[in-house]
Amino acid sequence: MTEIRTPRLLLRRWLEDDLVPLSEIHADPVVMRRIGDGSPRSLEQTAEDIEAWEEEWDEEGFGVFAVELLGSGELAGAVGLSVADAPAGIAGQVAISWRLGRVFWGQGYASEAAQATLEFAVQDRGLDRVVAVCGTGDRASANVLGKLGMQREAAAGHPDHDHDLAVYGIDLTQYR
């Protein structure tokens, strides 16, 4: 089982008990407003997400981790790597993404989890490049990407939804 410990977090594969807490995060329209089409996701859709993430682990050797708080064991959200399908300029590249429950925002958890994920990408999986996408108005995500050393490379429109995106990238051969 792949696990990463940071000072405050455990990044791990998904457990059956994670479905309900993640579905509560996915049900929050504020959390989901910049993910996919911006709609909250149902319990069934969340189960499909976890299943897809676990399949990617099996097929690619990387995927989206469950993010658990070490102190309480509480599920804070998800962070990880996946093969991007959009926008077209990064389709097929490995992308980092995250989503945390709103009560966990502003505490540095996203940066801590994403930093550990990038280290995993380069040290354990030997990846030489990772990309990320965020909405052009999403300052919090852009700040996290900046802390990771990722550089804004392009702008793009979402192929299926009506919002503008900023595309970031990092060359992990230069990553420390």
Number of C-alpha atoms within 10 A of each C-alpha: 4 10 11 16 15 14 9 14 23 21 25 19 20 17 9 8 9 19 17 14 17 24 20 16 24 24 18 15 14 15 18 19 13 18 17 11 13 14 16 21 19 13 17 10 13 22 18 12 17 22 13 14 21 19 14 17 18 11 10 13 14 23 24 25 26 26 29 21 20 15 10 9 11 13 24 23 26 25 23 26 28 22 18 18 13 16 17 12 13 19 12 13 17 22 21 24 20 20 22 21 20 13 9 15 14 10 9 11 20 25 19 17 26 22 18 20 24 23 18 18 21 18 12 12 13 12 16 15 18 22 24 26 25 20 20 17 13 12 11 13 20 22 13 18 26 14 14 18 17 21 17 17 12 12 17 17 16 18 11 10 10 9 15 15 20 19 22 23 22 20 15 19 11 8 14 8
